[in-house]
Amino acid sequence: MKVDDYKLLVTLDETRTLRRAAEKLFISQPAVSQRLKSIEDEWGVKIFIRTKKELYVTGEGEKIIEHARSVVERETLVKEYIRINQNSIQGNLSIGVSSLIGHTILPEILAQYLKLYPNVNIKIKVGSSQQIIGEQNDFHISIVRGNQMLNKQNELLFVDRHYLVAPKENDDRSRLPIIEFQADPMYISEIEQFFEHRFSRKYDAQIKVDQIATCRALLLEGIGMTVLPEIVVEGFDEDRFNIDEVMVAGRPITRDTYIAFDRSVLELPQVEAFLTLVRTFVNAN
C-alpha cells in the first residue's frame, strides 16, 4: 500500500462518510469508493461497513486503521525532521588515516569538525598507509603517506622533512640502539643510507615498532634514537634532545601526505565539509 492509501483510511475513520472524506482529500466520491474497495481487496477483509448515514469500522478494520494512523504519523514526523534539518550537515562519515596522522593532526581536526557539525556520526580507522590503501573502499576519505592512491582523486596536504632525534644525555650517539617504525622499503632504505654515512656503521634496527607514536614515547623515556618526520618532532624539548635534519646525498629526506577520495562522495555535504576543514587546517599550520 501507498502512504496515500493509509491517509485515505485515516480520513475515512475521522469523517465516517465517503462524501466528507472526498471533500477533505480534494478527490471525487467515486474515486474514494473505488480506492477503498481496492484497499479492502488487498487486505482481504472489510474495513468499513457502509450504510446510507455513515461508515462503521469492523474489528479487523480497527487494527488496520491503527496501523495506518501509525504510518501517517511517522511520515509526518520524518517530513518535519527533514524540513527543520534540510540545511544542516549530518549523516555518516567514514575516515581511514595513517597512524601518524591519527596521532598528530586528526584529533584537533575532529574536535573542530564536531563542534561545527555535531550531528555527524564518524567512523575512524587508524593503521599503516598500506592498510588504509588496502581497505580504501571502506572510507569516504583516506589520508595516507608516501604514494598517491590509485583510482582516487589525490590532493597533496603537506611535505615533511625528517630529523634524527637522540637524547643529549648520551654523548656517543653511534652506540645508541636504533628504533625503527613501520614504513615502506624505499623510505627505510634512505634512512639506512643516512645512518651508515653519519655513523660509519651498518644500519641495524634493534627496536622495531608498528606505530610512530611508540617511537616518540620510547624517545621521551631516553631509549635509543630514531628518525622522525617534522610533524612528530614538534614538541620535543631541545634542551633534552639533539634534533638534526636528515640529509642523503646533499638533499633532505621528505615524505608526502595525501588526502584521497572519489569525486562522487563530495555530493555528501558531511564529506565535503570535512575535506574543506582539513584543507583550512593544513593551510593555517
C-alpha positions in Angstrom: 0.0 0.0 0.0 1.0 3.6 -0.7 1.1 6.2 2.1 -1.8 7.9 0.3 -3.9 4.8 0.9 -3.1 4.9 4.6 -4.1 8.6 4.7 -7.4 7.7 3.0 -8.2 5.2 5.7 -7.4 7.6 8.5 -9.5 10.3 6.8 -12.5 7.9 6.4 -12.2 7.0 10.0 -12.2 10.6 11.0 -15.1 11.7 8.7 -17.1 8.5 8.7 -18.6 9.3 5.2 -17.3 8.9 1.7 -18.6 12.4 0.8 -16.8 14.3 3.6 -13.6 12.3 3.0 -13.7 13.2 -0.7 -14.1 16.8 0.2 -11.2 16.8 2.7 -8.9 15.0 0.2 -10.0 17.0 -2.8 -10.9 14.0 -4.9 -14.2 12.7 -6.2 -16.5 10.5 -4.1 -16.4 7.6 -6.7 -12.6 7.7 -6.6 -12.7 7.4 -2.8 -15.1 4.5 -3.1 -13.0 2.7 -5.7 -9.8 3.2 -3.7 -11.4 1.9 -0.5 -12.6 -1.3 -2.4 -9.0 -1.8 -3.7 -7.5 -1.5 -0.2 -10.1 -3.9 1.2 -9.3 -6.4 -1.6 -5.6 -6.1 -0.8 -6.2 -6.8 2.9 -8.8 -9.4 2.1 -11.2 -8.1 4.7 -13.9 -5.5 5.1 -12.5 -2.4 6.8 -15.8 -0.4 6.9 -19.5 -1.4 6.8 -21.2 1.1 4.5 -24.6 2.5 5.4 -26.6 5.4 4.0 -25.8 7.5 7.0 -22.2 6.7 7.8 -19.3 4.2 7.8 -18.8 1.8 10.7 -15.3 0.3 11.3 -15.1 -3.5 11.5 -13.0 -5.3 14.1 -10.3 -6.1 11.5 -10.6 -2.5 10.3 -9.8 -1.1 13.7 -6.4 -2.9 13.6 -5.7 -1.8 10.0 -6.7 1.8 10.7 -4.5 1.8 13.9 -1.6 0.7 11.6 -2.5 3.3 9.0 -2.5 6.1 11.6 0.9 5.0 12.8 2.3 5.1 9.2 0.9 8.6 8.6 2.2 9.9 11.9 5.7 8.6 11.2 5.8 10.1 7.7 4.7 13.4 9.2 7.5 13.3 11.8 10.1 12.4 9.1 9.0 15.2 6.8 9.1 17.7 9.7 12.6 16.5 10.7 13.7 16.9 7.1 12.2 20.4 6.9 14.0 21.5 10.1 17.3 19.9 9.2 17.4 20.2 5.4 20.2 22.8 5.6 22.2 21.2 8.4 25.1 18.8 7.9 24.5 15.3 9.2 24.8 11.6 8.3 27.8 9.2 8.4 31.4 9.9 7.7 34.0 7.2 7.4 37.7 8.1 7.5 40.8 6.0 7.1 44.1 7.6 8.2 47.7 6.6 8.6 48.8 6.1 12.2 51.0 9.2 12.0 48.0 11.4 11.1 45.8 9.6 13.6 48.2 10.5 16.4 49.0 14.1 15.4 46.6 16.4 13.5 43.5 14.3 13.3 42.2 14.8 16.9 42.4 18.6 16.5 40.7 18.5 13.2 37.9 16.2 14.5 37.4 18.5 17.6 36.8 21.4 15.3 34.6 19.4 12.9 32.3 18.0 15.6 32.0 21.5 17.1 30.7 22.7 13.8 28.7 19.6 12.8 27.6 17.8 16.0 25.0 15.6 14.1 27.6 13.7 12.0 28.4 10.1 13.0 32.1 9.4 12.4 33.9 6.1 12.0 37.7 6.1 12.0 40.2 3.5 11.0 43.8 4.2 12.0 46.6 2.0 10.6 49.6 1.9 8.3 49.2 3.6 4.9 49.3 0.2 3.3 46.4 -0.9 5.4 44.4 2.1 4.6 45.1 1.8 0.9 44.1 -1.9 1.1 40.7 -1.0 2.7 40.2 2.2 0.7 36.7 1.3 -0.4 35.5 1.3 3.2 36.2 5.0 3.6 34.7 8.2 2.3 38.1 9.9 2.9 41.6 8.5 3.2 44.8 10.2 4.4 48.0 8.3 3.6 51.7 9.0 3.4 54.1 8.1 0.7 52.5 7.3 -2.6 49.2 8.5 -4.1 46.2 6.2 -4.1 45.3 4.7 -7.5 41.9 5.3 -8.9 41.3 8.2 -6.5 41.4 12.0 -6.5 44.6 12.8 -4.6 45.5 16.1 -3.1 48.9 16.9 -1.5 48.4 18.1 2.0 52.0 18.7 3.1 55.6 17.5 2.7 57.5 16.5 5.8 61.3 16.9 6.2 62.9 14.4 8.6 65.1 14.7 11.7 67.4 12.5 13.7 66.2 12.7 17.4 68.5 11.4 20.2 68.8 12.2 23.9 71.6 14.7 24.8 72.4 12.8 28.0 74.2 10.1 25.8 77.2 11.7 24.1 78.0 8.7 22.0 75.1 8.5 19.6 76.8 5.9 17.5 76.2 3.4 20.2 72.6 4.1 20.9 70.0 1.5 19.8 68.2 2.4 16.7 64.4 2.5 16.8 62.6 1.8 13.5 58.9 2.3 12.8 57.0 0.5 10.1 57.4 2.2 6.7 57.8 1.3 3.0 61.1 -0.2 1.9 62.2 2.8 -0.1 61.8 5.1 2.9 63.7 2.7 5.2 66.5 2.5 2.5 67.0 6.3 2.6 67.3 6.1 6.4 69.8 3.3 6.2 71.9 5.4 3.8 71.8 8.3 6.2 72.8 6.2 9.3 75.6 4.4 7.5 77.1 7.6 6.2 76.6 9.5 9.5 77.9 6.9 11.9 80.1 4.7 9.7 78.4 1.6 10.9 75.9 -0.8 9.4 72.3 0.1 10.0 70.7 -2.4 12.3 67.4 -1.5 14.0 67.4 -3.0 17.4 63.9 -2.0 18.2 61.1 -2.2 15.6 57.6 -0.8 16.3 54.5 -0.5 14.2 53.4 2.9 15.4 55.3 6.2 15.1 53.7 7.2 18.4 55.5 4.3 20.1 58.9 5.7 18.7 58.1 9.1 20.3 57.2 7.5 23.6 60.4 5.5 23.7 62.5 8.6 22.9 60.8 10.5 25.7 61.9 7.7 28.1 65.5 8.2 26.9 65.6 4.9 24.9 67.5 4.9 21.7 67.4 7.2 18.7 65.3 7.4 15.6 64.4 9.4 12.5 61.1 11.2 12.8 59.1 13.4 10.4 58.8 17.0 11.1 55.1 16.7 12.2 56.1 14.5 15.1 59.3 16.3 16.1 57.3 19.4 17.1 57.1 19.5 20.9 60.4 17.8 21.6 62.4 19.6 24.3 65.6 20.8 22.5 67.3 21.1 25.9 66.9 17.3 26.3 67.3 16.1 22.7 69.6 16.7 19.7 67.5 17.3 16.7 69.4 17.2 13.4 67.9 17.3 9.9 68.5 14.1 7.9 70.2 14.6 4.5 71.1 12.0 2.0 73.4 12.9 -0.9 73.0 16.5 0.0 69.2 16.5 -0.1 66.6 16.2 2.6 64.5 13.1 3.1 60.9 14.1 2.5 57.6 12.3 2.7 54.3 13.4 1.1 50.9 13.2 2.8 47.9 12.9 0.6 44.1 13.1 1.1 42.3 10.8 -1.3 38.6 10.3 -2.2 36.2 9.6 -5.1 34.7 12.7 -6.6 31.3 11.2 -6.2 31.4 11.3 -2.4 31.7 15.1 -2.5 27.9 15.1 -3.1 27.6 14.2 0.6 27.7 17.5 2.5 29.4 16.0 5.6 32.3 14.7 3.4 32.8 18.0 1.6 32.7 19.8 4.9 35.4 17.5 6.3 37.6 18.0 3.3 37.2 21.7 3.4 38.2 21.7 7.1 41.3 19.6 6.5 42.4 22.0 3.8 41.8 25.0 6.0 43.7 23.4 8.9 46.7 22.4 6.9 46.9 25.9 5.2 46.8 27.6 8.6 49.5 25.4 10.1 
